Amino acid sequence: MKIDIESIGTIFTEFKDRENMPVQPCGADKSIFQILILLRVRLNLDG
C-alpha cells in the first residue's frame, strides 16, 4: 500500500489553515495527522 506523504502534508496544511490552528507536532495535531493518513489510505483504496 503506497501513501503519498506530500498529499497528506497538503491536506494537513489546508486543514490546519482552515481551522486556524498553530502548528504543534504533538497532542491533538498528531491525532489529526493520523486521521488524515487513514483518510488518505481510504481514498487510495477507493480509487
N, C-alpha and C positions, 0 to 999 in steps of 0.2 A: 504493500500500500504506500503510495507516494503522497507526501504532504508538501504543499507549496508554501514554504516558510515566508516568502515575500508577500504572498497574497494574505496570509494570516496577519502579517505585520500591518499591511494596508488596512485590512478590516479592523484590526485592533486600534490603529491610529484614528480611523474615521469614527469608530465607536467612542473613543476617548474624547475626541473633539466635540462630538455631538453631545456627550454628557458633561463636557467642560470639566473633566477630571484632571487632577495633577498626575504626573507620571510617578508611580510608586511600584517598583518591581517586587512587591511583597503584599501579603494580605489579600484584599478584595481584588486588586488588579490581577494578581496571579490566578485567582479563581476565574475571573472574566476571561483571561487569556486561555485557560484550559477549556472553558466552554466554547470559545471561538475556534479552538483547534478541533474540538469534537464536531462543531457545526461544519467546519471546512471538510473534515473527513466525510461527513454525511453528504455534503454537496458533491464530493468526488465520487462517492458510491452511487449517488442518484444520477450522475452524468451531468 
